[in-house]
């Protein structure tokens, strides 16, 4: 059994899943200790947003990793990482809703309508909801794999919106958001190269559509 | 000494101290629920340590303007800073503060004045009696603090310099020293940082040059050794670590306006009616408080300064 193909064992997968929860736990502990600095609400929101994007890119990474290295095992992490992304974005949004805005729905409505960075961030959050809901095996069966897969292509839209949300949020120091943008671009380019190759192969060998 | 100025905010409007002191309990409750089983991590060291207090400034007298609102704790004032020369993260300036050398230090006064001169910081400190000014500080990012500054009004200094009739504006420049101010080695802004005021704004009795806070020497991360404080404008107007003050005839360039003219105007008066494209300016979070509070026009200093802008459309001249 080739190790690279059959990793991780369930234990390794569990370990990665738990590892992804550590930042949220750490934010919680720092909040608990009053160690999130002078503006803990903004700090918690920023950190949860950072980890949302990090996990979102991690969710998108397995396919490009497989294309480049041939490793298949990361593919098995995708659903778990995707759901953890959703957990982080829910926490991020909950802090905004409950602590930052204190359920002031009029102000939140204005924010979403008037501030482009919030408009795109909120859109990305809303688009993730159907993906989270349809993440179970039962849902894949019910939708049929083809339709399920088409729906889950929304993740690319979400990723672009998420990165744009960060880029538009910062005032002048774009280094961090541009790192996310760069990683996302690399991941998408690797996929599109394969798509292009596949399309070429399909054209030359078979009339059937991929 | 009688107060010449009364705050618009009554003491009863201010968060009661007990509630204020328990402000973190709210977060604690939520965090406890969120962290659940992960309390094993509770051994993490606190990230932000209180910086060592600076030496006390002698002979500081209460000034004519003070709010009796709860003051933002020293630790927060000195660890939550926007001073991009020392890093763009709020905690960077405190961490990098030691890199900035504040002695020897001179401030050059030049341009449209009868008496251009370069003044050593210690001579400047001795020239005017130091007074305490307890001001609200409203950041354009929709958070605010209450800070007991120590300094002296800029107006009397300007009079000594004898501005000519062509001195319509005052342009300020921060020290340029990339080896001491590591942020200047990045492209976060065009360096050095520059700011400007109309001369009547600069002469207004609320406008001070601050050299300390909480009765102590100004910490580097707060703009040592000398900075501007203009309490009715967004915080970025109050330029830090000043080395040059130039009197000019036309509106001088300002750093954030150069960075993004659509978002940051020359005047940048605190105005809840004019939103920043990325932040509503209607409300703000006072550091240490849980709930947002209403932002006041001119940061609550309208009675003193609204007259400066009579006849101007402050939506256009934002």
Interface residues (C-beta under 8 A of the other chain):
Chain A: X21 X22 X24 X25 X26 X27 X28 X29 X30 X31 X32 X33 X34 X35 X36 X37 X38 X39 X40 X41 X42 X43 X44 X91 X98 X99 X100 X101 X102 X104 X107 X110 X111 X114 X115 X116 X117 X168 X169 X171 X172 X173 X175
Chain B: X24 X27 X28 X30 X31 X32 X34 X35 X38 X39 X41 X42 X44 X46 X47 X48 X72 X75 X76 X79 X80 X84 X88 X90 X91 X141 X143 X186 X188 X189 X259 X260 X275 X277 X278 X279 X280 X282 X283 X285 X287 X288 X290 X291 X292
